[in-house]
Amino acid sequence: MYKLLILLLWVLSSCCQAATVPPNTPEWLQQVAAKKHQAPEQMLALMAENQAQFADLAPEVQAYWLNQQAAMLSYLGRFQEQQALAQQGLSLVGDNAAALKAELLFEFGYAREMQLALTEALGWYQQGLALAIDIANQPLQVRGMVNIAAIDSLQNRDQQALETLKQAYTLAEQLQDQELLADVNAQLGLMYSALAYEQEAQVFLEQALAIYEALGWQKNRISVLYNLARNYSYLENYELAMQNFDRMLQSALAEQDVLNLYYAYSGLAITSNEMDRPQVALNYMQKAEDYLAVIQSDYYLAGHHYEKALIFQKLQQNAQAVQQLLLAEEFFQKLKDNESGNMLLALRLLKAELLAEQGQYERAYTHLMDFVRAFQQLRDKENELELEKMRMTFDAERDAVRQSLVEQENQLNVLRAVESAHKKQIQGMWLGFILVLGIIVFIALTIFSAKKRAQSLVPTSQQQDKA
């Protein structure tokens, strides 16, 4: 479980930018924005050379500058600096330049995600997505959906994450945007790998790899190589896993990419240990430690010591393994809001195993009980969340039924009003008909009466004439 979460968290460092370039943005800064994916280190150096210009720029251009810089820092694993720059950019942009603000929200959220503040990161991503929807910016909507799906996956909302990614994939295809398609493919690959659909994961990861290679986005390409290699490990195809880690290592060496040199060596170490070659694994892990200083995330530092503990366990050096677990615990305890619950479970279980192997059965039992209680608490929390979700669903359904009944009642009232008007119309017609008929009868009777009087008068006059 823990190693799987390491795979999931190492997502894309930066998705495509879609904000409009502010007026009066220097050409060199626009060049930075265009090339930051291909050569982030060189573009950061160019920004440093022009740092003196920053104070003379308009606030919106300054925010644009900070957004580009934050995106490149994420490639280098400098998440705390990325967060600070994104926060500074948000204070500058205010409520103007909505697309730029959405991007800064995503950068801030990504920095928090990489520090495992998942609930907080989700909030920033949701704000960015809402803003992208308000301004009808579809590329930014895709980016927001990919980010939110990553958080949902990490918080065990797999079905929800998959549904979001499918929507993002459909929208990216409609836009025919290769950069977005690469990002969505990469995240779908991670999702399917997490769900143990390794064959499907391989297809998506290879598609993402091909697009990134065509775009020349080497950092993203290296990330996908790592995840593809781990996916081969889950398939127990260790030779292909080692080949992909070696490809990653050669690329990182060619570019002097220190961060990815660490991940390449640690990936080789983890896979070697899975191949029951713990001494080779330890050698690789020691090489990885030459670059450990570049890791700023407590999560990844904890992960390093956890994996090293697994290696020492296979070497039957349990004392050293326990020492590594203690170091891992120290980093785990720094993580925000205990959102590393699943990983702490793995650590406690391993600790119980190591103590049992050392013959310390009472301590092993204590740690095993800690694991069981923590596991039950996690399950209870998940069940509470599910019950809350069911309650919210029920409330929503009940409100929908109420609304439907109100609409039906309104329709019935309209029909009643129409029927009443129709009845009144019919009654009016009948009244009119009766009135007309009455007039006709009255006229007929009047005429008939006049004729009778005329007939009765004729004989009388004739008699008078005869007399």
C-alpha positions as CSV (number, residue, x, y, z in Angstrom):
1,M,0.0,0.0,0.0
2,Y,2.7,2.5,1.0
3,K,4.8,2.0,-2.2
4,L,1.6,2.4,-4.2
5,L,1.0,5.8,-2.6
6,I,4.5,6.9,-3.4
7,L,3.6,6.2,-7.1
8,L,0.4,8.1,-6.9
9,L,1.8,11.2,-5.2
10,W,4.6,11.7,-7.8
11,V,2.3,13.3,-10.3
12,L,3.0,15.8,-13.0
13,S,5.0,18.7,-11.7
14,S,3.1,21.2,-13.9
15,C,0.3,21.2,-16.4
16,C,0.0,23.5,-19.3
17,Q,-0.5,27.2,-18.7
18,A,-3.5,28.8,-20.3
19,A,-3.6,32.4,-19.0
20,T,-3.6,35.4,-21.3
21,V,-0.3,37.2,-21.3
22,P,-0.8,40.6,-19.5
23,P,-0.1,43.8,-21.4
24,N,3.5,45.1,-21.3
25,T,5.0,41.7,-20.5
26,P,8.7,41.7,-21.6
27,E,9.4,39.4,-24.5
28,W,12.1,37.5,-22.6
29,L,9.4,36.7,-19.9
30,Q,7.1,35.4,-22.6
31,Q,10.0,33.3,-23.9
32,V,10.3,31.8,-20.3
33,A,6.6,30.9,-20.3
34,A,7.0,29.2,-23.7
35,K,10.1,27.1,-22.8
36,K,9.7,26.5,-19.1
37,H,8.6,22.8,-19.7
38,Q,11.5,22.0,-22.0
39,A,14.2,23.8,-20.0
40,P,13.1,24.9,-16.5
41,E,16.6,25.3,-15.0
42,Q,17.8,27.5,-17.9
43,M,14.6,29.6,-17.7
44,L,15.0,30.0,-14.0
45,A,18.5,31.2,-14.6
46,L,17.2,33.7,-17.1
47,M,14.7,35.0,-14.6
48,A,17.4,35.4,-12.1
49,E,19.5,37.5,-14.6
50,N,16.5,39.9,-15.0
51,Q,15.4,40.0,-11.3
52,A,16.2,43.7,-11.2
53,Q,13.3,44.4,-13.6
54,F,10.7,42.8,-11.3
55,A,10.0,45.9,-9.1
56,D,9.3,48.1,-12.2
57,L,6.6,45.8,-13.6
58,A,2.9,46.3,-13.2
59,P,1.3,44.1,-10.5
60,E,-0.4,41.8,-13.0
61,V,2.9,41.2,-14.8
62,Q,4.6,40.6,-11.5
63,A,1.9,37.9,-10.7
64,Y,2.5,36.4,-14.2
65,W,6.2,36.3,-13.4
66,L,5.6,34.6,-10.1
67,N,3.3,32.1,-11.7
68,Q,5.9,31.0,-14.2
69,Q,8.6,30.8,-11.5
70,A,6.4,28.7,-9.2
71,A,5.6,26.2,-12.0
72,M,9.3,25.7,-12.7
73,L,10.2,25.3,-9.0
74,S,7.7,22.4,-8.8
75,Y,9.8,20.6,-11.4
76,L,12.7,20.8,-9.1
77,G,10.8,19.6,-6.0
78,R,11.1,23.0,-4.3
79,F,7.5,23.0,-3.1
80,Q,7.8,25.4,-0.1
81,E,9.3,28.0,-2.5
82,Q,6.6,27.3,-5.0
83,Q,3.9,27.8,-2.3
84,A,5.4,31.1,-1.2
85,L,5.6,32.5,-4.8
86,A,2.1,31.4,-5.6
87,Q,0.8,33.0,-2.5
88,Q,2.6,36.3,-3.3
89,G,1.2,36.1,-6.9
90,L,-2.4,35.7,-5.5
91,S,-2.0,38.8,-3.3
92,L,-1.0,40.8,-6.4
93,V,-3.6,39.6,-8.9
94,G,-6.6,40.2,-6.7
95,D,-9.9,39.6,-8.4
96,N,-8.6,40.7,-11.8
97,A,-7.0,38.5,-14.5
98,A,-9.2,35.5,-13.7
99,A,-7.3,32.9,-15.8
100,L,-4.0,33.9,-14.1
101,K,-5.6,33.7,-10.7
102,A,-6.9,30.2,-11.5
103,E,-3.3,29.1,-12.4
104,L,-1.9,30.6,-9.2
105,L,-4.6,28.7,-7.2
106,F,-3.5,25.5,-8.9
107,E,0.2,26.1,-8.2
108,F,-0.6,26.8,-4.6
109,G,-2.7,23.7,-4.4
110,Y,0.0,21.6,-5.9
111,A,2.6,22.8,-3.4
112,R,0.2,21.9,-0.6
113,E,-0.5,18.5,-2.2
114,M,3.2,17.7,-2.4
115,Q,3.4,18.4,1.4
116,L,0.5,16.1,1.9
117,A,-2.0,18.8,3.0
118,L,-4.6,17.0,0.9
119,T,-7.8,18.6,2.2
120,E,-6.3,22.0,1.9
121,A,-4.9,21.3,-1.6
122,L,-8.4,20.1,-2.7
123,G,-9.9,23.4,-1.5
124,W,-7.4,25.4,-3.6
125,Y,-8.0,23.2,-6.7
126,Q,-11.8,23.6,-6.3
127,Q,-11.5,27.4,-6.2
128,G,-9.4,27.3,-9.4
129,L,-11.8,25.0,-11.2
130,A,-14.8,27.2,-10.2
131,L,-13.0,30.2,-11.5
132,A,-12.1,28.4,-14.8
133,I,-15.8,27.4,-15.2
134,D,-16.9,31.0,-14.6
135,I,-14.7,32.3,-17.3
136,A,-15.4,29.4,-19.6
137,N,-11.7,28.5,-19.9
138,Q,-11.8,24.8,-21.0
139,P,-8.1,24.1,-20.8
140,L,-8.0,25.3,-17.3
141,Q,-11.1,23.3,-16.5
142,V,-9.2,20.2,-17.6
143,R,-6.3,21.0,-15.5
144,G,-8.5,21.6,-12.5
145,M,-10.2,18.2,-13.0
146,V,-6.9,16.4,-13.3
147,N,-5.7,18.0,-10.0
148,I,-8.9,17.2,-8.2
149,A,-8.9,13.6,-9.4
150,A,-5.4,13.2,-8.0
151,I,-6.6,14.2,-4.5
152,D,-9.7,12.1,-4.8
153,S,-7.5,9.1,-5.6
154,L,-5.2,9.7,-2.7
155,Q,-8.2,9.9,-0.4
156,N,-9.6,6.6,-1.6
157,R,-12.4,8.1,-3.7
158,D,-11.3,6.1,-6.7
159,Q,-14.6,5.9,-8.5
160,Q,-15.1,9.6,-8.2
161,A,-11.6,10.2,-9.4
162,L,-12.0,8.0,-12.4
163,E,-15.3,9.7,-13.4
164,T,-13.6,13.1,-13.2
165,L,-10.6,11.9,-15.3
166,K,-12.9,10.5,-18.0
167,Q,-14.7,13.8,-18.3
168,A,-11.3,15.6,-18.5
169,Y,-10.2,13.1,-21.2
170,T,-13.3,13.7,-23.3
171,L,-12.9,17.5,-23.0
172,A,-9.2,17.3,-23.9
173,E,-10.0,15.2,-27.0
174,Q,-12.6,17.8,-28.0
175,L,-10.0,20.5,-27.7
176,Q,-7.4,18.5,-29.6
177,D,-4.8,19.7,-27.1
178,Q,-1.8,17.4,-26.9
179,E,-0.4,18.9,-23.7
180,L,-3.7,18.3,-21.9
181,L,-4.1,14.8,-23.4
182,A,-0.6,13.9,-22.1
183,D,-1.5,15.1,-18.6
184,V,-4.8,13.2,-18.5
185,N,-3.2,10.0,-19.9
186,A,-0.5,10.2,-17.3
187,Q,-3.0,10.6,-14.5
188,L,-5.2,7.9,-15.8
189,G,-2.2,5.6,-15.9
190,L,-1.6,6.3,-12.3
191,M,-5.2,5.6,-11.4
192,Y,-5.4,2.3,-13.2
193,S,-2.1,1.2,-11.6
194,A,-3.4,2.1,-8.2
195,L,-6.6,0.0,-8.8
196,A,-4.4,-2.9,-9.9
197,Y,-5.4,-2.7,-13.6
198,E,-1.7,-2.7,-14.6
199,Q,-2.4,-3.6,-18.3
200,E,-4.7,-0.6,-18.8
201,A,-2.3,1.6,-16.8
202,Q,0.5,0.6,-19.2
203,V,-1.4,1.8,-22.2
204,F,-2.2,5.2,-20.8
205,L,1.3,5.7,-19.4
206,E,2.9,4.8,-22.8
207,Q,0.6,7.2,-24.6
208,A,1.6,10.0,-22.1
209,L,5.3,9.1,-22.6
210,A,5.0,9.4,-26.4
211,I,3.3,12.8,-26.3
212,Y,5.8,14.2,-23.8
213,E,8.7,13.0,-25.9
214,A,7.1,14.7,-28.9
215,L,6.7,17.9,-26.9
216,G,10.2,17.8,-25.6
217,W,9.0,18.0,-22.0
218,Q,11.8,16.0,-20.4
219,K,10.8,16.4,-16.8
220,N,7.3,15.1,-17.4
221,R,8.8,12.3,-19.6
222,I,11.1,11.2,-16.7
223,S,8.1,11.2,-14.3
224,V,6.2,8.9,-16.6
225,L,9.2,6.6,-17.0
226,Y,9.3,6.3,-13.2
227,N,5.6,5.4,-13.0
228,L,5.8,3.1,-16.0
229,A,8.7,1.3,-14.4
230,R,6.8,0.9,-11.1
231,N,3.8,-0.4,-13.0
232,Y,6.1,-3.1,-14.6
233,S,7.2,-4.0,-11.1
234,Y,3.5,-4.6,-10.1
235,L,3.2,-6.8,-13.1
236,E,6.3,-8.6,-11.7
237,N,8.1,-7.8,-15.0
238,Y,11.2,-6.7,-13.2
239,E,13.5,-6.7,-16.2
240,L,11.4,-4.1,-18.0
241,A,11.1,-2.2,-14.8
242,M,14.9,-2.0,-14.5
243,Q,15.2,-1.0,-18.1
244,N,12.8,1.9,-17.7
245,F,14.6,3.0,-14.5
246,D,17.9,2.9,-16.4
247,R,16.4,5.0,-19.2
248,M,15.3,7.5,-16.6
249,L,18.8,7.4,-15.0
250,Q,20.5,8.1,-18.3
251,S,18.2,11.0,-19.1
252,A,18.7,12.5,-15.6
253,L,22.5,12.1,-15.9
254,A,22.5,13.8,-19.4
255,E,20.7,16.8,-18.0
256,Q,22.3,16.8,-14.6
257,D,18.8,16.6,-13.1
258,V,19.6,16.1,-9.5
259,L,16.1,15.5,-8.3
260,N,15.4,12.8,-10.8
261,L,18.8,11.2,-10.2
262,Y,17.5,10.6,-6.7
263,Y,14.3,9.1,-7.9
264,A,16.0,6.9,-10.5
265,Y,18.5,5.4,-8.0
266,S,15.7,4.9,-5.4
267,G,13.5,3.3,-8.0
268,L,16.3,0.9,-9.0
269,A,16.8,0.2,-5.2
270,I,13.1,-0.6,-4.6
271,T,12.9,-2.9,-7.7
272,S,16.1,-4.7,-6.8
273,N,14.8,-5.4,-3.4
274,E,11.6,-6.8,-4.9
275,M,13.8,-9.1,-7.0
276,D,15.3,-10.4,-3.8
277,R,18.6,-8.7,-4.4
278,P,18.8,-6.7,-1.2
279,Q,22.6,-6.0,-1.3
280,V,22.3,-4.5,-4.8
281,A,19.2,-2.5,-3.6
282,L,21.3,-1.1,-0.7
283,N,24.0,0.0,-3.0
284,Y,21.5,1.8,-5.2
285,M,19.9,3.4,-2.1
286,Q,23.2,4.7,-0.9
287,K,23.8,6.3,-4.3
288,A,20.3,7.9,-4.0
289,E,21.3,9.3,-0.7
290,D,23.9,11.4,-2.4
291,Y,21.0,13.5,-3.7
292,L,18.7,13.2,-0.7
293,A,19.3,16.8,0.3
294,V,17.2,18.0,-2.7
295,I,14.0,16.3,-1.2
296,Q,12.0,19.0,0.6
297,S,8.9,16.9,1.2
298,D,8.5,15.2,4.6
299,Y,6.4,12.5,2.9
300,Y,9.2,11.5,0.5
301,L,11.9,11.7,3.2
302,A,9.7,9.3,5.3
303,G,9.3,7.1,2.2
304,H,13.1,6.9,1.7
305,H,13.6,5.6,5.2
306,Y,10.7,3.2,5.0
307,E,12.1,1.6,1.8
308,K,15.5,1.4,3.3
309,A,14.0,-0.4,6.3
310,L,12.5,-3.0,3.9
311,I,16.0,-3.5,2.4
312,F,17.6,-4.0,5.8
313,Q,14.8,-6.4,6.7
314,K,15.7,-8.6,3.7
315,L,19.4,-8.4,4.7
316,Q,18.3,-9.6,8.2
317,Q,19.8,-6.5,9.7
318,N,16.7,-5.8,11.9
319,A,18.4,-3.3,14.2
320,Q,19.2,-1.0,11.3
321,A,15.7,-1.6,9.9
322,V,14.2,-0.4,13.1
323,Q,16.4,2.7,13.2
324,Q,15.2,3.6,9.7
325,L,11.6,3.1,10.8
326,L,12.1,5.5,13.7
327,L,13.4,8.1,11.2
328,A,10.4,7.5,9.0
329,E,8.1,8.0,12.0
330,E,9.7,11.3,12.8
331,F,8.9,12.6,9.2
332,F,5.4,11.1,9.2
333,Q,4.6,12.9,12.5
334,K,5.3,16.3,10.7
335,L,2.6,15.7,8.1
336,K,-0.5,17.8,8.3
337,D,-3.7,16.6,9.9
338,N,-2.5,13.0,10.0
339,E,-3.5,12.6,6.3
340,S,-0.8,10.0,6.0
341,G,-2.9,7.4,7.9
342,N,-2.6,4.6,5.3
343,M,1.2,5.0,5.3
344,L,1.5,5.0,9.0
345,L,-0.4,1.7,9.0
346,A,2.2,0.2,6.8
347,L,5.0,1.5,9.0
348,R,3.4,0.1,12.2
349,L,2.8,-3.3,10.6
350,L,6.5,-3.5,9.5
351,K,7.7,-2.5,12.9
352,A,5.6,-5.3,14.5
353,E,7.1,-7.8,12.0
354,L,10.7,-6.6,12.8
355,L,10.2,-6.8,16.5
356,A,8.8,-10.3,16.2
357,E,11.7,-11.4,14.1
358,Q,14.0,-10.1,16.9
359,G,12.1,-12.2,19.4
360,Q,10.6,-9.2,21.1
361,Y,7.1,-10.6,21.0
362,E,5.5,-8.5,23.7
363,R,6.6,-5.2,22.0
364,A,5.6,-6.7,18.6
365,Y,2.2,-7.5,20.0
366,T,1.8,-4.0,21.3
367,H,2.7,-2.5,17.9
368,L,0.4,-4.9,16.2
369,M,-2.4,-3.8,18.4
370,D,-1.6,-0.2,17.6
371,F,-1.8,-1.2,13.9
372,V,-5.2,-2.9,14.5
373,R,-6.6,0.1,16.4
374,A,-5.4,2.6,13.8
375,F,-6.8,0.4,11.0
376,Q,-10.2,0.3,12.8
377,Q,-10.1,4.0,13.3
378,L,-9.4,4.6,9.6
379,R,-12.2,2.2,8.6
380,D,-14.6,3.9,11.1
381,K,-13.6,7.3,9.6
382,E,-14.2,6.0,6.1
383,N,-17.5,4.5,7.1
384,E,-18.5,7.8,8.7
385,L,-17.6,9.6,5.5
386,E,-19.7,7.0,3.5
387,L,-22.7,7.5,5.9
388,E,-22.4,11.2,5.6
389,K,-22.2,10.9,1.8
390,M,-25.3,8.6,1.9
391,R,-27.1,11.1,4.1
392,M,-26.2,14.0,1.8
393,T,-27.4,11.9,-1.2
394,F,-30.6,11.1,0.6
395,D,-31.2,14.7,1.5
396,A,-30.5,15.7,-2.1
397,E,-32.9,13.0,-3.3
398,R,-35.5,14.1,-0.8
399,D,-35.2,17.7,-1.9
400,A,-35.5,16.6,-5.5
401,V,-38.7,14.7,-4.7
402,R,-40.0,17.8,-2.8
403,Q,-39.2,20.0,-5.8
404,S,-40.8,17.5,-8.1
405,L,-44.0,17.5,-6.0
406,V,-44.0,21.3,-5.9
407,E,-43.6,21.4,-9.7
408,Q,-46.4,18.9,-10.1
409,E,-48.6,20.9,-7.7
410,N,-47.9,24.0,-9.7
411,Q,-48.7,22.2,-12.9
412,L,-51.9,20.9,-11.4
413,N,-52.9,24.4,-10.3
414,V,-52.2,25.7,-13.8
415,L,-54.4,22.9,-15.2
416,R,-57.1,23.7,-12.7
417,A,-57.0,27.4,-13.6
418,V,-57.1,26.5,-17.3
419,E,-60.0,24.1,-16.7
420,S,-61.9,26.8,-14.6
421,A,-61.4,29.3,-17.4
422,H,-62.6,26.8,-19.9
423,K,-65.7,26.1,-17.8
424,K,-66.4,29.8,-17.5
425,Q,-66.0,30.2,-21.3
426,I,-68.4,27.3,-21.9
427,Q,-70.8,28.7,-19.4
428,G,-70.6,32.1,-21.1
429,M,-71.2,30.5,-24.4
430,W,-74.3,28.7,-23.1
431,L,-75.6,31.9,-21.4
432,G,-75.1,33.8,-24.7
433,F,-76.8,31.0,-26.6
434,I,-79.7,30.9,-24.1
435,L,-80.0,34.7,-24.3
436,V,-80.0,34.7,-28.1
437,L,-82.5,31.9,-28.1
438,G,-84.6,33.7,-25.6
439,I,-84.6,36.9,-27.8
440,I,-85.4,34.8,-30.9
441,V,-88.3,33.1,-29.0
442,F,-89.5,36.5,-27.7
443,I,-89.4,38.0,-31.1
444,A,-91.2,35.0,-32.6
445,L,-93.9,35.1,-29.9
446,T,-94.3,38.8,-30.4
447,I,-94.7,38.4,-34.1
448,F,-97.1,35.4,-33.6
449,S,-99.1,37.5,-31.1
450,A,-99.3,40.4,-33.5
451,K,-100.6,38.2,-36.3
452,K,-103.3,36.8,-34.0
453,R,-104.5,40.2,-33.1
454,A,-104.5,41.2,-36.7
455,Q,-106.5,38.1,-37.6
456,S,-109.0,38.8,-34.8
457,L,-109.5,42.3,-35.9
458,V,-110.4,41.6,-39.6
459,P,-113.9,39.9,-39.1
460,T,-115.0,42.7,-36.7
461,S,-114.3,45.4,-39.3
462,Q,-116.1,43.4,-41.9
463,Q,-119.2,43.1,-39.7
464,Q,-119.2,46.8,-39.1
465,D,-119.1,47.4,-42.9
466,K,-122.1,45.1,-43.5
467,A,-124.1,46.9,-40.9
